[in-house]
């Protein structure tokens, strides 16, 4: 059964960008971020993911900062990429191979996107 055609989730962010782009979407660290600003974060990640490799199916998100994690997650959803969010540095269990457990074919960190079993090949 092809679930893609059965379940359709409206993109709430895009709807709000169209209707009220300057309304505050979220407040992080005393900074107000509008729907339009947040959509720009998402779009930036979408461009990075799309320009790198159209074969990304499962992406391990290993970045710091809640707005960046949320933006990358939303970008994955828009591009039909399965997002896997890495625990923050201080919450990781030593000797656990999160990369292996995730079964991700690509990883994004604060500096680059790279395929499984490779080092950084595209700086962001």
ROVO-946926 format. One line per 10 residues: their letters; for each residue x, y, z of N, C-alpha, C. Coordinates in steps of 0.1 Angstrom, whole numbers, plus 5000, padded with zeros to 4 digits. Last residue first. Layout:
% ROVO-946926
a) X,Y,Z,X,Y,Z,X,Y,Z | ...
This chain:
% ROVO-946926
xxxxxxxxxx) 5291,5234,5045,5279,5243,5044,5282,5255,5053 | 5311,5213,5024,5310,5223,5035,5297,5231,5033 | 5312,5181,5016,5305,5194,5011,5303,5203,5023 | 5325,5161,5028,5329,5164,5014,5322,5176,5008 | 5336,5146,5057,5330,5158,5051,5335,5160,5037 | 5340,5111,5051,5342,5123,5059,5336,5134,5052 | 5319,5082,5050,5328,5091,5045,5330,5103,5054 | 5299,5064,5059,5313,5059,5058,5323,5069,5051 | 5273,5081,5042,5277,5071,5052,5291,5066,5048 | 5280,5115,5030,5274,5101,5029,5280,5092,5040
xxxxxxxxxx) 5275,5147,5046,5284,5137,5040,5277,5123,5040 | 5276,5182,5050,5268,5170,5047,5277,5160,5041 | 5290,5203,5076,5289,5197,5063,5279,5186,5062 | 5290,5216,5101,5299,5221,5091,5297,5215,5077 | 5272,5206,5119,5273,5220,5118,5281,5225,5107 | 5261,5178,5099,5266,5183,5112,5267,5199,5110 | 5243,5152,5085,5246,5166,5084,5250,5170,5098 | 5247,5122,5067,5247,5129,5079,5249,5144,5077 | 5232,5094,5049,5239,5107,5050,5238,5113,5064 | 5219,5071,5055,5228,5071,5044,5236,5084,5042
xxxxxxxxxx) 5214,5057,5088,5213,5068,5078,5223,5067,5067 | 5212,5040,5108,5211,5034,5095,5209,5045,5084 | 5215,5045,5135,5205,5053,5127,5203,5047,5114 | 5235,5028,5144,5221,5026,5149,5211,5033,5140 | 5258,5041,5133,5254,5027,5129,5239,5025,5133 | 5257,5065,5147,5257,5065,5133,5253,5051,5127 | 5259,5058,5174,5246,5064,5169,5246,5064,5154 | 5273,5036,5191,5275,5040,5177,5262,5045,5171 | 5283,5041,5224,5271,5038,5215,5274,5044,5201 | 5304,5050,5240,5305,5036,5233,5292,5032,5226
xxxxxxxxxx) 5284,5071,5260,5297,5067,5255,5296,5052,5250 | 5255,5086,5250,5260,5075,5258,5273,5071,5252 | 5247,5121,5250,5251,5109,5243,5258,5099,5253 | 5242,5145,5260,5232,5135,5263,5236,5121,5257 | 5260,5164,5251,5260,5161,5266,5250,5150,5270 | 5253,5166,5224,5266,5161,5228,5266,5156,5243 | 5219,5154,5218,5229,5165,5219,5242,5159,5225 | 5212,5127,5195,5211,5133,5208,5222,5144,5209 | 5201,5132,5162,5212,5127,5171,5210,5134,5184 | 5173,5123,5144,5179,5134,5152,5189,5128,5162
xxxxxxxxxx) 5166,5116,5112,5170,5110,5125,5178,5120,5132 | 5141,5119,5087,5151,5126,5096,5153,5117,5108 | 5138,5108,5054,5135,5104,5068,5146,5111,5077 | 5125,5130,5031,5137,5124,5036,5134,5120,5051 | 5107,5146,5016,5105,5132,5018,5117,5124,5022 | 5111,5173,5018,5118,5166,5007,5116,5151,5008 | 5097,5181,5040,5093,5186,5027,5099,5179,5015 | 5112,5168,5060,5098,5164,5058,5093,5169,5044 | 5136,5181,5058,5135,5167,5055,5121,5163,5052 | 5128,5206,5067,5133,5205,5054,5132,5190,5049
xxxxxxxxxx) 5121,5200,5094,5111,5204,5085,5115,5203,5070 | 5147,5194,5103,5137,5184,5104,5125,5187,5094 | 5160,5218,5099,5165,5207,5092,5154,5196,5092 | 5145,5233,5118,5146,5237,5104,5150,5225,5095 | 5152,5220,5142,5138,5221,5138,5137,5224,5123 | 5180,5225,5143,5175,5212,5143,5160,5211,5137 | 5180,5253,5143,5186,5246,5132,5181,5232,5131 | 5167,5259,5167,5162,5264,5155,5167,5257,5143 | 5184,5246,5187,5171,5241,5184,5165,5246,5171 | 5217,5235,5183,5208,5247,5182,5194,5243,5178
xxxxxxxxxx) 5238,5214,5164,5234,5220,5176,5225,5232,5174 | 5234,5183,5145,5237,5198,5146,5232,5203,5160 | 5229,5159,5130,5238,5160,5142,5243,5174,5142 | 5207,5139,5116,5208,5154,5119,5217,5155,5132 | 5209,5117,5091,5212,5118,5105,5215,5133,5108 | 5185,5108,5067,5195,5118,5071,5197,5119,5086 | 5177,5087,5042,5177,5088,5057,5188,5097,5061 | 5180,5094,5015,5167,5088,5019,5166,5089,5034 | 5194,5111,4989,5194,5111,5004,5180,5105,5007 | 5198,5115,4962,5195,5101,4967,5194,5100,4982
xxxxxxxxxx) 5205,5139,4954,5190,5137,4954,5187,5123,4959 | 5228,5159,4970,5225,5146,4965,5211,5142,4966 | 5231,5188,4971,5242,5178,4974,5239,5165,4967 | 5209,5202,4966,5221,5205,4957,5232,5194,4960 | 5192,5193,4986,5189,5190,4972,5201,5192,4963 | 5203,5203,5009,5201,5188,5008,5199,5185,4993 | 5204,5230,5004,5216,5223,5007,5214,5208,5004 | 5177,5236,5001,5186,5239,4990,5199,5231,4992 | 5168,5230,5026,5162,5222,5015,5172,5224,5003 | 5181,5249,5042,5184,5234,5043,5179,5226,5031
xxxxxxxxxx) 5167,5271,5032,5181,5270,5031,5186,5256,5032 | 5141,5266,5039,5144,5266,5025,5159,5265,5023 | 5143,5268,5067,5139,5256,5061,5144,5255,5047 | 5149,5296,5069,5158,5286,5075,5155,5272,5068 | 5125,5306,5058,5138,5308,5051,5149,5299,5056 | 5107,5299,5077,5106,5293,5064,5119,5295,5056 | 5115,5317,5097,5117,5303,5099,5116,5295,5086 | 5107,5341,5085,5122,5339,5088,5124,5324,5090 | 5079,5337,5083,5088,5339,5071,5102,5336,5074 | 5072,5335,5110,5070,5324,5101,5078,5325,5088
xxxxxxxxxx) 5098,5350,5130,5086,5350,5123,5084,5337,5114 | 5112,5347,5161,5114,5343,5148,5100,5342,5141 | 5127,5366,5187,5114,5362,5180,5117,5359,5166 | 5149,5356,5212,5147,5361,5198,5134,5356,5193 | 5153,5345,5237,5149,5359,5236,5148,5365,5222 | 5157,5318,5229,5168,5326,5235,5165,5341,5233 | 5131,5319,5207,5142,5311,5211,5153,5320,5216 | 5098,5317,5198,5107,5325,5205,5118,5316,5211 | 5080,5314,5167,5086,5308,5179,5096,5318,5185 | 5064,5330,5150,5063,5316,5150,5068,5310,5163
xxxxxxxxxx) 5048,5361,5147,5059,5353,5154,5055,5338,5155 | 5040,5373,5115,5036,5368,5128,5047,5359,5134 | 5047,5378,5089,5055,5384,5099,5051,5381,5113 | 5030,5363,5072,5044,5360,5072,5052,5366,5084 | 5001,5352,5069,5006,5362,5079,5021,5360,5082 | 4997,5336,5046,4986,5344,5052,4991,5355,5062 | 5021,5324,5038,5012,5330,5028,5002,5340,5034 | 5030,5315,5062,5039,5324,5054,5030,5331,5044 | 5010,5297,5069,5012,5309,5076,5021,5319,5069 | 5015,5277,5050,5002,5283,5050,5003,5296,5058
xxxxxxxxxx) 5041,5269,5057,5039,5276,5044,5025,5283,5043 | 5035,5258,5082,5045,5269,5081,5042,5276,5068 | 5018,5236,5076,5013,5247,5084,5022,5260,5083 | 5012,5218,5051,5024,5224,5056,5020,5237,5063 | 4991,5190,5057,4993,5204,5052,5005,5210,5059 | 4995,5157,5048,4997,5167,5059,4999,5180,5053 | 4979,5130,5037,4984,5143,5032,4984,5153,5044 | 4979,5097,5031,4980,5106,5041,4986,5119,5036 | 4978,5082,5007,4967,5081,5016,4967,5092,5027 | 5001,5085,4992,4988,5090,4986,4976,5090,4996
xxxx) 5019,5073,5008,5022,5087,5004,5009,5093,4999 | 5014,5046,5011,5009,5056,5022,5010,5070,5017 | 5006,5022,4992,5014,5034,4990,5008,5045,5000 | 5008,4988,5000,5000,5000,5000,5009,5012,5000
